[in-house]
């Protein structure tokens, strides 16, 4: 039985390691989203003149439709005296939404830029403190420190079990960050329509869902950097390092997982 467990553990370990070897490189490529995102497909199409013309036309049609709808409500108000928002407030709101929708890609581009600038600033500050690069490669280098908190029989393949733990984390982080990458792109693409949602009370909630999704998707990379820093500065404490490493990886996994399965309440 012990031999069977050892063989199964060894096979699973080799399978996970084959994925893990490339996993860290993938994590490094997709962990931080920068302004370069806008020069790649599919976001580079938003700077195409034809595409922008259609988007601007759609925005103007929606704005015009809301004006027509408002004035119809205003006419009904004269007869029914139902509540209606102030005309000046409505005009100011429409102007602001028109500006935001027309410049939504520029706003998103600057949001991505400032988020990357924040990430880079925090990362460099933490690297100066730790005197080492803040990256996922550090987990790969220190994964065998997990043996200190996992007690197995000598006949059990400790290395295989530990490889499975780390590889499980790496594979799941790749999934989470890939989903995040797609969500950011989709959020930027639909940003003109999201800003238009502010016009109506019925759709305003959708705008805040979009905003929350975009902001969280961007800021999660800052949180991941800080958690990696916690792992790195704990390396000198040999007694607690393994526990901190496991605990921090679990927190990072839970935070990124909560983003993936987040539901608006």
CORRAMO-V92694 format. One record per run of one state. SS is the DSSP state (helix for helix, strand for strand, loop for the rest). FROM is the first residue (numbers start at 0). TO is the last residue. If there is no record, write none. Layout:
SS;FROM;TO  SS;FROM;TO
//
This chain:
loop;0;0  helix;1;29  loop;30;33  helix;34;38  loop;39;41  helix;42;46  loop;47;47  helix;48;79  loop;80;85  helix;86;101  loop;102;102  helix;103;129  loop;130;135  helix;136;147  loop;148;156  helix;157;188  loop;189;189  helix;190;198  loop;199;202  helix;203;232  loop;233;236  helix;237;259  loop;260;264
//
